[in-house]
């Protein structure tokens, strides 16, 4: 592997471990590592299954959970927004 490939490999593993340990969303992971959401998404959903299928399975569980709770977080954010604007 060349150095660029090694960097990507290491980044994918770091992102995967962070996502699993913090149970974070793609957006939160991207923000924590100063990357774009599309880069994090590609790393976790396209590159990770090739690098580590076992780690991918754990990440997929976190991403699926986040996806299922998406509407709840959106509703809470809207509620908070309206509460703050009434003050």
PDB file of N, CA, C and O in Angstrom:
ATOM      1  N   UNK A   1       0.842  -1.198   0.000  1.00  0.00           N
ATOM      2  CA  UNK A   1       0.000   0.000   0.000  1.00  0.00           C
ATOM      3  C   UNK A   1       0.875   1.245   0.000  1.00  0.00           C
ATOM      4  O   UNK A   1       1.933   1.287   0.629  1.00  0.00           O
ATOM      5  N   UNK A   2       0.409   2.251  -0.717  1.00  0.00           N
ATOM      6  CA  UNK A   2       1.140   3.515  -0.676  1.00  0.00           C
ATOM      7  C   UNK A   2       0.659   4.338   0.513  1.00  0.00           C
ATOM      8  O   UNK A   2      -0.291   3.957   1.197  1.00  0.00           O
ATOM      9  N   UNK A   3       1.308   5.449   0.751  1.00  0.00           N
ATOM     10  CA  UNK A   3       1.017   6.229   1.953  1.00  0.00           C
ATOM     11  C   UNK A   3      -0.409   6.784   1.960  1.00  0.00           C
ATOM     12  O   UNK A   3      -1.028   6.878   3.020  1.00  0.00           O
ATOM     13  N   UNK A   4      -0.931   7.149   0.794  1.00  0.00           N
ATOM     14  CA  UNK A   4      -2.306   7.671   0.716  1.00  0.00           C
ATOM     15  C   UNK A   4      -3.304   6.570   1.100  1.00  0.00           C
ATOM     16  O   UNK A   4      -4.256   6.824   1.838  1.00  0.00           O
ATOM     17  N   UNK A   5      -3.087   5.373   0.607  1.00  0.00           N
ATOM     18  CA  UNK A   5      -3.955   4.246   0.940  1.00  0.00           C
ATOM     19  C   UNK A   5      -3.901   3.932   2.431  1.00  0.00           C
ATOM     20  O   UNK A   5      -4.921   3.623   3.047  1.00  0.00           O
ATOM     21  N   UNK A   6      -2.717   4.015   2.996  1.00  0.00           N
ATOM     22  CA  UNK A   6      -2.558   3.768   4.426  1.00  0.00           C
ATOM     23  C   UNK A   6      -3.295   4.821   5.245  1.00  0.00           C
ATOM     24  O   UNK A   6      -3.915   4.503   6.260  1.00  0.00           O
ATOM     25  N   UNK A   7      -3.227   6.080   4.800  1.00  0.00           N
ATOM     26  CA  UNK A   7      -3.941   7.160   5.494  1.00  0.00           C
ATOM     27  C   UNK A   7      -5.444   6.914   5.481  1.00  0.00           C
ATOM     28  O   UNK A   7      -6.119   7.073   6.499  1.00  0.00           O
ATOM     29  N   UNK A   8      -5.958   6.527   4.327  1.00  0.00           N
ATOM     30  CA  UNK A   8      -7.392   6.260   4.200  1.00  0.00           C
ATOM     31  C   UNK A   8      -7.781   5.075   5.077  1.00  0.00           C
ATOM     32  O   UNK A   8      -8.795   5.122   5.772  1.00  0.00           O
ATOM     33  N   UNK A   9      -6.986   4.024   5.047  1.00  0.00           N
ATOM     34  CA  UNK A   9      -7.222   2.830   5.849  1.00  0.00           C
ATOM     35  C   UNK A   9      -7.305   3.189   7.335  1.00  0.00           C
ATOM     36  O   UNK A   9      -8.236   2.780   8.029  1.00  0.00           O
ATOM     37  N   UNK A  10      -6.327   3.952   7.813  1.00  0.00           N
ATOM     38  CA  UNK A  10      -6.311   4.363   9.219  1.00  0.00           C
ATOM     39  C   UNK A  10      -7.497   5.268   9.546  1.00  0.00           C
ATOM     40  O   UNK A  10      -8.102   5.137  10.610  1.00  0.00           O
ATOM     41  N   UNK A  11      -7.831   6.184   8.640  1.00  0.00           N
ATOM     42  CA  UNK A  11      -8.958   7.085   8.864  1.00  0.00           C
ATOM     43  C   UNK A  11     -10.266   6.310   8.978  1.00  0.00           C
ATOM     44  O   UNK A  11     -11.088   6.596   9.848  1.00  0.00           O
ATOM     45  N   UNK A  12     -10.455   5.335   8.105  1.00  0.00           N
ATOM     46  CA  UNK A  12     -11.681   4.534   8.125  1.00  0.00           C
ATOM     47  C   UNK A  12     -11.816   3.817   9.468  1.00  0.00           C
ATOM     48  O   UNK A  12     -12.898   3.793  10.055  1.00  0.00           O
ATOM     49  N   UNK A  13     -10.725   3.237   9.952  1.00  0.00           N
ATOM     50  CA  UNK A  13     -10.773   2.531  11.234  1.00  0.00           C
ATOM     51  C   UNK A  13     -11.031   3.484  12.402  1.00  0.00           C
ATOM     52  O   UNK A  13     -11.775   3.152  13.325  1.00  0.00           O
ATOM     53  N   UNK A  14     -10.414   4.673  12.360  1.00  0.00           N
ATOM     54  CA  UNK A  14     -10.656   5.671  13.412  1.00  0.00           C
ATOM     55  C   UNK A  14     -12.116   6.110  13.433  1.00  0.00           C
ATOM     56  O   UNK A  14     -12.736   6.196  14.493  1.00  0.00           O
ATOM     57  N   UNK A  15     -12.659   6.387  12.240  1.00  0.00           N
ATOM     58  CA  UNK A  15     -14.055   6.814  12.153  1.00  0.00           C
ATOM     59  C   UNK A  15     -14.995   5.720  12.656  1.00  0.00           C
ATOM     60  O   UNK A  15     -15.964   5.999  13.363  1.00  0.00           O
ATOM     61  N   UNK A  16     -14.704   4.490  12.290  1.00  0.00           N
ATOM     62  CA  UNK A  16     -15.547   3.369  12.709  1.00  0.00           C
ATOM     63  C   UNK A  16     -15.512   3.208  14.229  1.00  0.00           C
ATOM     64  O   UNK A  16     -16.556   3.064  14.864  1.00  0.00           O
ATOM     65  N   UNK A  17     -14.326   3.233  14.802  1.00  0.00           N
ATOM     66  CA  UNK A  17     -14.215   3.074  16.257  1.00  0.00           C
ATOM     67  C   UNK A  17     -14.874   4.226  17.004  1.00  0.00           C
ATOM     68  O   UNK A  17     -15.511   4.014  18.036  1.00  0.00           O
ATOM     69  N   UNK A  18     -14.726   5.441  16.488  1.00  0.00           N
ATOM     70  CA  UNK A  18     -15.366   6.598  17.115  1.00  0.00           C
ATOM     71  C   UNK A  18     -16.891   6.470  17.056  1.00  0.00           C
ATOM     72  O   UNK A  18     -17.578   6.709  18.049  1.00  0.00           O
ATOM     73  N   UNK A  19     -17.407   6.096  15.901  1.00  0.00           N
ATOM     74  CA  UNK A  19     -18.848   5.968  15.718  1.00  0.00           C
ATOM     75  C   UNK A  19     -19.420   4.912  16.656  1.00  0.00           C
ATOM     76  O   UNK A  19     -20.477   5.116  17.253  1.00  0.00           O
ATOM     77  N   UNK A  20     -18.734   3.802  16.786  1.00  0.00           N
ATOM     78  CA  UNK A  20     -19.206   2.725  17.662  1.00  0.00           C
ATOM     79  C   UNK A  20     -19.131   3.143  19.124  1.00  0.00           C
ATOM     80  O   UNK A  20     -20.096   2.962  19.866  1.00  0.00           O
ATOM     81  N   UNK A  21     -18.009   3.694  19.543  1.00  0.00           N
ATOM     82  CA  UNK A  21     -17.830   4.024  20.964  1.00  0.00           C
ATOM     83  C   UNK A  21     -18.737   5.160  21.423  1.00  0.00           C
ATOM     84  O   UNK A  21     -19.214   5.150  22.557  1.00  0.00           O
ATOM     85  N   UNK A  22     -18.978   6.138  20.554  1.00  0.00           N
ATOM     86  CA  UNK A  22     -19.803   7.279  20.954  1.00  0.00           C
ATOM     87  C   UNK A  22     -21.248   7.156  20.470  1.00  0.00           C
ATOM     88  O   UNK A  22     -22.098   7.977  20.817  1.00  0.00           O
ATOM     89  N   UNK A  23     -21.523   6.115  19.657  1.00  0.00           N
ATOM     90  CA  UNK A  23     -22.857   5.903  19.086  1.00  0.00           C
ATOM     91  C   UNK A  23     -23.314   7.156  18.338  1.00  0.00           C
ATOM     92  O   UNK A  23     -24.490   7.520  18.366  1.00  0.00           O
ATOM     93  N   UNK A  24     -22.369   7.801  17.674  1.00  0.00           N
ATOM     94  CA  UNK A  24     -22.646   9.089  17.029  1.00  0.00           C
ATOM     95  C   UNK A  24     -23.218   8.929  15.622  1.00  0.00           C
ATOM     96  O   UNK A  24     -23.126   7.869  15.003  1.00  0.00           O
ATOM     97  N   UNK A  25     -23.798  10.000  15.152  1.00  0.00           N
ATOM     98  CA  UNK A  25     -24.327  10.054  13.796  1.00  0.00           C
ATOM     99  C   UNK A  25     -23.180  10.350  12.835  1.00  0.00           C
ATOM    100  O   UNK A  25     -22.078  10.700  13.257  1.00  0.00           O
ATOM    101  N   UNK A  26     -23.446  10.207  11.562  1.00  0.00           N
ATOM    102  CA  UNK A  26     -22.444  10.538  10.550  1.00  0.00           C
ATOM    103  C   UNK A  26     -22.095  12.018  10.645  1.00  0.00           C
ATOM    104  O   UNK A  26     -20.929  12.397  10.529  1.00  0.00           O
ATOM    105  N   UNK A  27     -23.095  12.838  10.854  1.00  0.00           N
ATOM    106  CA  UNK A  27     -22.865  14.285  10.971  1.00  0.00           C
ATOM    107  C   UNK A  27     -21.956  14.609  12.159  1.00  0.00           C
ATOM    108  O   UNK A  27     -21.035  15.416  12.033  1.00  0.00           O
ATOM    109  N   UNK A  28     -22.213  13.981  13.312  1.00  0.00           N
ATOM    110  CA  UNK A  28     -21.400  14.235  14.505  1.00  0.00           C
ATOM    111  C   UNK A  28     -19.972  13.717  14.318  1.00  0.00           C
ATOM    112  O   UNK A  28     -19.013  14.356  14.751  1.00  0.00           O
ATOM    113  N   UNK A  29     -19.838  12.578  13.683  1.00  0.00           N
ATOM    114  CA  UNK A  29     -18.513  12.016  13.414  1.00  0.00           C
ATOM    115  C   UNK A  29     -17.745  12.933  12.461  1.00  0.00           C
ATOM    116  O   UNK A  29     -16.560  13.197  12.666  1.00  0.00           O
ATOM    117  N   UNK A  30     -18.414  13.406  11.439  1.00  0.00           N
ATOM    118  CA  UNK A  30     -17.776  14.312  10.477  1.00  0.00           C
ATOM    119  C   UNK A  30     -17.307  15.588  11.175  1.00  0.00           C
ATOM    120  O   UNK A  30     -16.206  16.075  10.916  1.00  0.00           O
ATOM    121  N   UNK A  31     -18.129  16.115  12.044  1.00  0.00           N
ATOM    122  CA  UNK A  31     -17.774  17.339  12.759  1.00  0.00           C
ATOM    123  C   UNK A  31     -16.577  17.104  13.684  1.00  0.00           C
ATOM    124  O   UNK A  31     -15.684  17.946  13.775  1.00  0.00           O
ATOM    125  N   UNK A  32     -16.565  15.958  14.370  1.00  0.00           N
ATOM    126  CA  UNK A  32     -15.481  15.648  15.304  1.00  0.00           C
ATOM    127  C   UNK A  32     -14.138  15.520  14.599  1.00  0.00           C
ATOM    128  O   UNK A  32     -13.103  15.846  15.180  1.00  0.00           O
ATOM    129  N   UNK A  33     -14.139  15.050  13.356  1.00  0.00           N
ATOM    130  CA  UNK A  33     -12.896  14.851  12.616  1.00  0.00           C
ATOM    131  C   UNK A  33     -12.677  15.897  11.523  1.00  0.00           C
ATOM    132  O   UNK A  33     -11.754  15.764  10.719  1.00  0.00           O
ATOM    133  N   UNK A  34     -13.504  16.924  11.486  1.00  0.00           N
ATOM    134  CA  UNK A  34     -13.379  18.001  10.494  1.00  0.00           C
ATOM    135  C   UNK A  34     -13.350  17.452   9.068  1.00  0.00           C
ATOM    136  O   UNK A  34     -12.507  17.832   8.255  1.00  0.00           O
ATOM    137  N   UNK A  35     -14.285  16.553   8.787  1.00  0.00           N
ATOM    138  CA  UNK A  35     -14.434  15.975   7.459  1.00  0.00           C
ATOM    139  C   UNK A  35     -15.838  16.271   6.953  1.00  0.00           C
ATOM    140  O   UNK A  35     -16.707  16.679   7.723  1.00  0.00           O
ATOM    141  N   UNK A  36     -16.059  16.068   5.672  1.00  0.00           N
ATOM    142  CA  UNK A  36     -17.407  16.242   5.143  1.00  0.00           C
ATOM    143  C   UNK A  36     -18.243  15.008   5.470  1.00  0.00           C
ATOM    144  O   UNK A  36     -17.713  13.917   5.678  1.00  0.00           O
ATOM    145  N   UNK A  37     -19.561  15.206   5.512  1.00  0.00           N
ATOM    146  CA  UNK A  37     -20.467  14.090   5.783  1.00  0.00           C
ATOM    147  C   UNK A  37     -20.345  13.027   4.692  1.00  0.00           C
ATOM    148  O   UNK A  37     -20.428  11.831   4.972  1.00  0.00           O
ATOM    149  N   UNK A  38     -20.149  13.468   3.454  1.00  0.00           N
ATOM    150  CA  UNK A  38     -20.059  12.500   2.358  1.00  0.00           C
ATOM    151  C   UNK A  38     -18.799  11.644   2.467  1.00  0.00           C
ATOM    152  O   UNK A  38     -18.826  10.465   2.114  1.00  0.00           O
ATOM    153  N   UNK A  39     -17.705  12.214   2.948  1.00  0.00           N
ATOM    154  CA  UNK A  39     -16.478  11.443   3.147  1.00  0.00           C
ATOM    155  C   UNK A  39     -16.683  10.395   4.227  1.00  0.00           C
ATOM    156  O   UNK A  39     -16.307   9.235   4.054  1.00  0.00           O
ATOM    157  N   UNK A  40     -17.279  10.803   5.344  1.00  0.00           N
ATOM    158  CA  UNK A  40     -17.525   9.869   6.449  1.00  0.00           C
ATOM    159  C   UNK A  40     -18.481   8.773   5.985  1.00  0.00           C
ATOM    160  O   UNK A  40     -18.266   7.595   6.269  1.00  0.00           O
ATOM    161  N   UNK A  41     -19.527   9.160   5.277  1.00  0.00           N
ATOM    162  CA  UNK A  41     -20.496   8.172   4.797  1.00  0.00           C
ATOM    163  C   UNK A  41     -19.825   7.158   3.866  1.00  0.00           C
ATOM    164  O   UNK A  41     -20.044   5.954   3.997  1.00  0.00           O
ATOM    165  N   UNK A  42     -19.023   7.636   2.942  1.00  0.00           N
ATOM    166  CA  UNK A  42     -18.347   6.738   2.013  1.00  0.00           C
ATOM    167  C   UNK A  42     -17.377   5.820   2.753  1.00  0.00           C
ATOM    168  O   UNK A  42     -17.297   4.627   2.460  1.00  0.00           O
ATOM    169  N   UNK A  43     -16.649   6.377   3.703  1.00  0.00           N
ATOM    170  CA  UNK A  43     -15.703   5.563   4.471  1.00  0.00           C
ATOM    171  C   UNK A  43     -16.422   4.458   5.243  1.00  0.00           C
ATOM    172  O   UNK A  43     -15.977   3.310   5.255  1.00  0.00           O
ATOM    173  N   UNK A  44     -17.531   4.808   5.882  1.00  0.00           N
ATOM    174  CA  UNK A  44     -18.210   3.847   6.758  1.00  0.00           C
ATOM    175  C   UNK A  44     -19.099   2.858   6.015  1.00  0.00           C
ATOM    176  O   UNK A  44     -19.310   1.741   6.489  1.00  0.00           O
ATOM    177  N   UNK A  45     -19.619   3.249   4.864  1.00  0.00           N
ATOM    178  CA  UNK A  45     -20.551   2.347   4.184  1.00  0.00           C
ATOM    179  C   UNK A  45     -19.963   1.644   2.965  1.00  0.00           C
ATOM    180  O   UNK A  45     -20.481   0.608   2.548  1.00  0.00           O
ATOM    181  N   UNK A  46     -18.894   2.185   2.384  1.00  0.00           N
ATOM    182  CA  UNK A  46     -18.307   1.581   1.189  1.00  0.00           C
ATOM    183  C   UNK A  46     -16.927   0.977   1.447  1.00  0.00           C
ATOM    184  O   UNK A  46     -16.633  -0.129   0.995  1.00  0.00           O
ATOM    185  N   UNK A  47     -16.093   1.701   2.166  1.00  0.00           N
ATOM    186  CA  UNK A  47     -14.724   1.227   2.388  1.00  0.00           C
ATOM    187  C   UNK A  47     -14.623   0.266   3.562  1.00  0.00           C
ATOM    188  O   UNK A  47     -13.899  -0.727   3.490  1.00  0.00           O
ATOM    189  N   UNK A  48     -15.340   0.551   4.641  1.00  0.00           N
ATOM    190  CA  UNK A  48     -15.233  -0.273   5.845  1.00  0.00           C
ATOM    191  C   UNK A  48     -15.604  -1.740   5.629  1.00  0.00           C
ATOM    192  O   UNK A  48     -14.911  -2.607   6.161  1.00  0.00           O
ATOM    193  N   UNK A  49     -16.666  -2.067   4.872  1.00  0.00           N
ATOM    194  CA  UNK A  49     -16.980  -3.489   4.671  1.00  0.00           C
ATOM    195  C   UNK A  49     -15.834  -4.276   4.020  1.00  0.00           C
ATOM    196  O   UNK A  49     -15.691  -5.475   4.258  1.00  0.00           O
ATOM    197  N   UNK A  50     -15.034  -3.615   3.216  1.00  0.00           N
ATOM    198  CA  UNK A  50     -13.896  -4.268   2.575  1.00  0.00           C
ATOM    199  C   UNK A  50     -12.751  -4.435   3.569  1.00  0.00           C
ATOM    200  O   UNK A  50     -12.074  -5.463   3.587  1.00  0.00           O
ATOM    201  N   UNK A  51     -12.542  -3.404   4.399  1.00  0.00           N
ATOM    202  CA  UNK A  51     -11.431  -3.412   5.355  1.00  0.00           C
ATOM    203  C   UNK A  51     -11.717  -4.336   6.532  1.00  0.00           C
ATOM    204  O   UNK A  51     -10.869  -5.145   6.909  1.00  0.00           O
ATOM    205  N   UNK A  52     -12.915  -4.218   7.114  1.00  0.00           N
ATOM    206  CA  UNK A  52     -13.246  -4.997   8.303  1.00  0.00           C
ATOM    207  C   UNK A  52     -14.750  -5.275   8.357  1.00  0.00           C
ATOM    208  O   UNK A  52     -15.513  -4.460   8.875  1.00  0.00           O
ATOM    209  N   UNK A  53     -15.170  -6.403   7.830  1.00  0.00           N
ATOM    210  CA  UNK A  53     -16.604  -6.746   7.847  1.00  0.00           C
ATOM    211  C   UNK A  53     -17.203  -6.803   9.258  1.00  0.00           C
ATOM    212  O   UNK A  53     -18.363  -6.439   9.450  1.00  0.00           O
ATOM    213  N   UNK A  54     -16.428  -7.252  10.236  1.00  0.00           N
ATOM    214  CA  UNK A  54     -16.932  -7.335  11.612  1.00  0.00           C
ATOM    215  C   UNK A  54     -17.188  -5.934  12.177  1.00  0.00           C
ATOM    216  O   UNK A  54     -18.225  -5.689  12.794  1.00  0.00           O
ATOM    217  N   UNK A  55     -16.253  -5.032  11.968  1.00  0.00           N
ATOM    218  CA  UNK A  55     -16.412  -3.652  12.424  1.00  0.00           C
ATOM    219  C   UNK A  55     -17.570  -2.982  11.688  1.00  0.00           C
ATOM    220  O   UNK A  55     -18.327  -2.209  12.275  1.00  0.00           O
ATOM    221  N   UNK A  56     -17.696  -3.285  10.406  1.00  0.00           N
ATOM    222  CA  UNK A  56     -18.796  -2.726   9.617  1.00  0.00           C
ATOM    223  C   UNK A  56     -20.152  -3.127  10.195  1.00  0.00           C
ATOM    224  O   UNK A  56     -21.074  -2.313  10.242  1.00  0.00           O
ATOM    225  N   UNK A  57     -20.273  -4.368  10.631  1.00  0.00           N
ATOM    226  CA  UNK A  57     -21.542  -4.840  11.202  1.00  0.00           C
ATOM    227  C   UNK A  57     -21.911  -4.009  12.436  1.00  0.00           C
ATOM    228  O   UNK A  57     -23.075  -3.655  12.624  1.00  0.00           O
ATOM    229  N   UNK A  58     -20.928  -3.702  13.266  1.00  0.00           N
ATOM    230  CA  UNK A  58     -21.180  -2.888  14.467  1.00  0.00           C
ATOM    231  C   UNK A  58     -21.552  -1.453  14.090  1.00  0.00           C
ATOM    232  O   UNK A  58     -22.459  -0.870  14.683  1.00  0.00           O
ATOM    233  N   UNK A  59     -20.861  -0.892  13.118  1.00  0.00           N
ATOM    234  CA  UNK A  59     -21.164   0.469  12.656  1.00  0.00           C
ATOM    235  C   UNK A  59     -22.563   0.502  12.048  1.00  0.00           C
ATOM    236  O   UNK A  59     -23.326   1.437  12.289  1.00  0.00           O
ATOM    237  N   UNK A  60     -22.894  -0.504  11.270  1.00  0.00           N
ATOM    238  CA  UNK A  60     -24.215  -0.570  10.622  1.00  0.00           C
ATOM    239  C   UNK A  60     -25.328  -0.567  11.660  1.00  0.00           C
ATOM    240  O   UNK A  60     -26.367   0.057  11.443  1.00  0.00           O
ATOM    241  N   UNK A  61     -25.132  -1.253  12.783  1.00  0.00           N
ATOM    242  CA  UNK A  61     -26.129  -1.252  13.857  1.00  0.00           C
ATOM    243  C   UNK A  61     -26.324   0.154  14.416  1.00  0.00           C
ATOM    244  O   UNK A  61     -27.455   0.583  14.647  1.00  0.00           O
ATOM    245  N   UNK A  62     -25.222   0.872  14.634  1.00  0.00           N
ATOM    246  CA  UNK A  62     -25.304   2.249  15.143  1.00  0.00           C
ATOM    247  C   UNK A  62     -26.018   3.139  14.130  1.00  0.00           C
ATOM    248  O   UNK A  62     -26.900   3.915  14.497  1.00  0.00           O
ATOM    249  N   UNK A  63     -25.642   3.030  12.860  1.00  0.00           N
ATOM    250  CA  UNK A  63     -26.247   3.868  11.831  1.00  0.00           C
ATOM    251  C   UNK A  63     -27.735   3.561  11.669  1.00  0.00           C
ATOM    252  O   UNK A  63     -28.538   4.472  11.467  1.00  0.00           O
ATOM    253  N   UNK A  64     -28.103   2.292  11.755  1.00  0.00           N
ATOM    254  CA  UNK A  64     -29.515   1.921  11.656  1.00  0.00           C
ATOM    255  C   UNK A  64     -30.314   2.459  12.840  1.00  0.00           C
ATOM    256  O   UNK A  64     -31.439   2.930  12.674  1.00  0.00           O
ATOM    257  N   UNK A  65     -29.732   2.387  14.030  1.00  0.00           N
ATOM    258  CA  UNK A  65     -30.395   2.943  15.215  1.00  0.00           C
ATOM    259  C   UNK A  65     -30.590   4.443  15.055  1.00  0.00           C
ATOM    260  O   UNK A  65     -31.668   4.969  15.334  1.00  0.00           O
ATOM    261  N   UNK A  66     -29.544   5.130  14.605  1.00  0.00           N
ATOM    262  CA  UNK A  66     -29.642   6.579  14.394  1.00  0.00           C
ATOM    263  C   UNK A  66     -30.704   6.904  13.352  1.00  0.00           C
ATOM    264  O   UNK A  66     -31.450   7.873  13.495  1.00  0.00           O
ATOM    265  N   UNK A  67     -30.766   6.104  12.325  1.00  0.00           N
ATOM    266  CA  UNK A  67     -31.763   6.317  11.264  1.00  0.00           C
ATOM    267  C   UNK A  67     -33.178   6.153  11.810  1.00  0.00           C
ATOM    268  O   UNK A  67     -34.080   6.910  11.451  1.00  0.00           O
ATOM    269  N   UNK A  68     -33.367   5.170  12.672  1.00  0.00           N
ATOM    270  CA  UNK A  68     -34.693   4.933  13.249  1.00  0.00           C
ATOM    271  C   UNK A  68     -35.105   6.016  14.244  1.00  0.00           C
ATOM    272  O   UNK A  68     -36.296   6.214  14.484  1.00  0.00           O
ATOM    273  N   UNK A  69     -34.132   6.715  14.822  1.00  0.00           N
ATOM    274  CA  UNK A  69     -34.430   7.770  15.798  1.00  0.00           C
ATOM    275  C   UNK A  69     -34.386   9.165  15.174  1.00  0.00           C
ATOM    276  O   UNK A  69     -34.560  10.165  15.871  1.00  0.00           O
ATOM    277  N   UNK A  70     -34.158   9.231  13.884  1.00  0.00           N
ATOM    278  CA  UNK A  70     -33.975  10.487  13.180  1.00  0.00           C
ATOM    279  C   UNK A  70     -35.145  11.432  13.401  1.00  0.00           C
ATOM    280  O   UNK A  70     -34.935  12.600  13.728  1.00  0.00           O
ATOM    281  N   UNK A  71     -36.364  10.959  13.232  1.00  0.00           N
ATOM    282  CA  UNK A  71     -37.541  11.810  13.350  1.00  0.00           C
ATOM    283  C   UNK A  71     -37.719  12.326  14.779  1.00  0.00           C
ATOM    284  O   UNK A  71     -38.235  13.426  14.977  1.00  0.00           O
ATOM    285  N   UNK A  72     -37.307  11.560  15.754  1.00  0.00           N
ATOM    286  CA  UNK A  72     -37.425  11.989  17.153  1.00  0.00           C
ATOM    287  C   UNK A  72     -36.467  13.146  17.430  1.00  0.00           C
ATOM    288  O   UNK A  72     -36.858  14.149  18.027  1.00  0.00           O
ATOM    289  N   UNK A  73     -35.212  13.007  16.995  1.00  0.00           N
ATOM    290  CA  UNK A  73     -34.238  14.084  17.205  1.00  0.00           C
ATOM    291  C   UNK A  73     -34.665  15.351  16.473  1.00  0.00           C
ATOM    292  O   UNK A  73     -34.476  16.454  16.986  1.00  0.00           O
ATOM    293  N   UNK A  74     -35.238  15.206  15.280  1.00  0.00           N
ATOM    294  CA  UNK A  74     -35.709  16.366  14.526  1.00  0.00           C
ATOM    295  C   UNK A  74     -36.828  17.091  15.246  1.00  0.00           C
ATOM    296  O   UNK A  74     -36.868  18.321  15.276  1.00  0.00           O
ATOM    297  N   UNK A  75     -37.738  16.321  15.825  1.00  0.00           N
ATOM    298  CA  UNK A  75     -38.835  16.917  16.580  1.00  0.00           C
ATOM    299  C   UNK A  75     -38.346  17.634  17.822  1.00  0.00           C
ATOM    300  O   UNK A  75     -38.845  18.708  18.159  1.00  0.00           O
ATOM    301  N   UNK A  76     -37.376  17.050  18.504  1.00  0.00           N
ATOM    302  CA  UNK A  76     -36.829  17.684  19.706  1.00  0.00           C
ATOM    303  C   UNK A  76     -36.101  18.974  19.347  1.00  0.00           C
ATOM    304  O   UNK A  76     -36.189  19.959  20.079  1.00  0.00           O
ATOM    305  N   UNK A  77     -35.385  18.976  18.228  1.00  0.00           N
ATOM    306  CA  UNK A  77     -34.671  20.181  17.791  1.00  0.00           C
ATOM    307  C   UNK A  77     -35.657  21.299  17.452  1.00  0.00           C
ATOM    308  O   UNK A  77     -35.422  22.463  17.779  1.00  0.00           O
ATOM    309  N   UNK A  78     -36.757  20.941  16.799  1.00  0.00           N
ATOM    310  CA  UNK A  78     -37.778  21.935  16.459  1.00  0.00           C
ATOM    311  C   UNK A  78     -38.424  22.495  17.721  1.00  0.00           C
ATOM    312  O   UNK A  78     -38.650  23.701  17.825  1.00  0.00           O
ATOM    313  N   UNK A  79     -38.717  21.627  18.667  1.00  0.00           N
ATOM    314  CA  UNK A  79     -39.315  22.065  19.929  1.00  0.00           C
ATOM    315  C   UNK A  79     -38.376  23.031  20.663  1.00  0.00           C
ATOM    316  O   UNK A  79     -38.809  24.066  21.170  1.00  0.00           O
ATOM    317  N   UNK A  80     -37.095  22.683  20.711  1.00  0.00           N
ATOM    318  CA  UNK A  80     -36.109  23.533  21.374  1.00  0.00           C
ATOM    319  C   UNK A  80     -36.001  24.892  20.676  1.00  0.00           C
ATOM    320  O   UNK A  80     -35.884  25.929  21.329  1.00  0.00           O
ATOM    321  N   UNK A  81     -36.040  24.870  19.353  1.00  0.00           N
ATOM    322  CA  UNK A  81     -35.972  26.105  18.565  1.00  0.00           C
ATOM    323  C   UNK A  81     -37.131  27.029  18.902  1.00  0.00           C
ATOM    324  O   UNK A  81     -36.942  28.232  19.087  1.00  0.00           O
ATOM    325  N   UNK A  82     -38.330  26.466  18.982  1.00  0.00           N
ATOM    326  CA  UNK A  82     -39.505  27.284  19.268  1.00  0.00           C
ATOM    327  C   UNK A  82     -39.534  27.761  20.715  1.00  0.00           C
ATOM    328  O   UNK A  82     -40.024  28.856  20.992  1.00  0.00           O
ATOM    329  N   UNK A  83     -39.025  26.968  21.630  1.00  0.00           N
ATOM    330  CA  UNK A  83     -38.964  27.402  23.025  1.00  0.00           C
ATOM    331  C   UNK A  83     -38.006  28.556  23.188  1.00  0.00           C
ATOM    332  O   UNK A  83     -38.274  29.490  23.943  1.00  0.00           O
ATOM    333  N   UNK A  84     -36.883  28.499  22.480  1.00  0.00           N
ATOM    334  CA  UNK A  84     -35.891  29.572  22.573  1.00  0.00           C
ATOM    335  C   UNK A  84     -36.389  30.862  21.921  1.00  0.00           C
ATOM    336  O   UNK A  84     -36.021  31.949  22.365  1.00  0.00           O
ATOM    337  N   UNK A  85     -37.212  30.765  20.886  1.00  0.00           N
ATOM    338  CA  UNK A  85     -37.681  31.966  20.200  1.00  0.00           C
ATOM    339  C   UNK A  85     -38.789  32.672  20.976  1.00  0.00           C
ATOM    340  O   UNK A  85     -39.043  33.852  20.735  1.00  0.00           O
ATOM    341  N   UNK A  86     -39.452  31.983  21.898  1.00  0.00           N
ATOM    342  CA  UNK A  86     -40.521  32.596  22.693  1.00  0.00           C
ATOM    343  C   UNK A  86     -39.994  33.450  23.818  1.00  0.00           C
ATOM    344  O   UNK A  86     -40.741  34.245  24.389  1.00  0.00           O
ATOM    345  N   UNK A  87     -38.738  33.309  24.150  1.00  0.00           N
ATOM    346  CA  UNK A  87     -38.160  34.049  25.296  1.00  0.00           C
ATOM    347  C   UNK A  87     -37.819  35.451  24.948  1.00  0.00           C
ATOM    348  O   UNK A  87     -37.329  36.196  25.797  1.00  0.00           O
TER     349      UNK A  87
END
